[in-house]
Amino acid sequence: MNNLNNIITQPQNNNIIQSIKNIFPFQPKIGLVNIGAPIYINPILQCFCNIEELISYFKYNNYIYSVINNYAKAGKNCLSTSFKLLIDNIWSNNKQGNFKPFEFIEKINNMSNLLKNNSNSVEDNIKNCIHFIISILHEELNQINNNNNFIQNNNIKNNNLIQAFNNFYSNYQINFNSFISKLFYAVQMNKTTCLRCNNTQYNFETYFFLNFPLNNVRQYTLNKMQFQQQFSSNNNNMINSNCKMLNLANNFIDIFDCFDYYQKIETLLGEDNIYCSNCKQFSGANYSMKLYNSPKILILIFDRENFTQNIKLDFPLELDLTSSFYEQNTSHKYKLIGVVSYIINSMQNLFFISHCLSLIDNKWYTYNDLIVNEVYDFKSQILNQGLPYLLFYQKID
């Protein structure tokens, strides 16, 4: 398996990237005007616009070469040029002010009905928005090698792990060659084991954010702890288990519980039966996902079925996810650089605000549309509240 670990390597700092810190002596405090777009769009844009490598790539026009090569996509609906305008106005020579992200939002509206769709839940719209921004920027900036043969189906299962990976990776090299994919894309491995003949099939696929349904995480972790207590005779383990169960009962979840839930083993039966290529019939199966490697920028979404439920999350400023990833020869340590959290006011109205770590002075700032304020005590003002909807983590090299 070691040969798999050396194939997909994590993106390194690009030589063309210039440091924002060397250009700006101060942190610009530029708010975004609410122009009637969905309440979540401005906080999401602020977090994207505080990722240093992404800022540099657009601020210093490193994106132009890729757009020109993909000239067919560089017409009036090119989202990259509008993102460039957004970056230029947020990272300007003004110490403070505001900007109307009209062109960027109008461009999204011209390309899809994403921001006009009121039929989906807020949760689904947020996920769709992030998916759209990353995937469209990737598509516009992707340097596809047209001389290679494109494998259409990423999800063909194979009972040989190395062969399954090689099939996937040949496609990955062709289709994921943009600066965006190097920042946000990573790989997960899916494993399916037939309960009838014990044959195991593997397939690989990309991801660029992870979604955790908090209510499901809470229930899964609570059931797991109750099951473990039945077979534990260690007093210290029992004390720790009781403390954790008390936290869960009080709607308080640890972020590592989310990763445990995401990679749990599920038993597929009945309508969820799979077709086994070995025994040539439909059968029950054990299914699990394993995060193969980690992206440069890790986006975590915490799905809340009911925002008034106030499930709180314990999330650290620095996150070591080494035990959560299959690939062990690279770092999986992260620092927190952005948070989108939610607020419910006395009128039961839902709002989203963002908190971003400054690239310039290493301080935290809160962005609430036009209002930009420094955060003087991140732990008490944000961390202890434990109500994030999105977390942006950057890998520590």
NORURMO-V346917 format. One line per field, one symbol per residue. phi: phi as a letter, one per 30 degrees, with the letter a starting at -180 (. if undefined). burial: 1 if it has 24 or more other ideal C-beta (glycine too) atoms within 12 Angstrom, else 0. A space follows every 50 residues. Layout:
phi=???
burial=???
This chain:
phi=.ddddcdccddcdddddcddddccdbddccdcddcjdedcdddddddddb ceddedececidddeddddcedccddcddddddeddddddccdddalbbc ddddddddddcacedcdcdddeedddddddededddddddcdcddddddd ddcdcddbdcddddddddddddedcbbbdddddcdbbbccbbcdddcidc cbabadbbacccddddddddddddddddddcccddddddddddddddddc ibcdddddddddcddcccbidcecdcddchadadacbacbddbcddcccc ccdcdbdddhdcbcbddbbccedccddccbdbcbbdbabcccbcddcidc bbbbbbdddcciccbccbhddbbdccbddddbdddicdcbbcccdcd
burial=00010011011000001001000100111111010011111111111111 11111111110110011001001000011111111111111100000111 10111111101001100000011011111111111111111111000000 00010111001001101110110011111111111111111111100011 11111111111111111101110010000000000000001001101100 11111111111110000000000101000000111111111111111111 11110010001111101010100111100111111111111110000001 11111111110001111110010010010001101111111111100
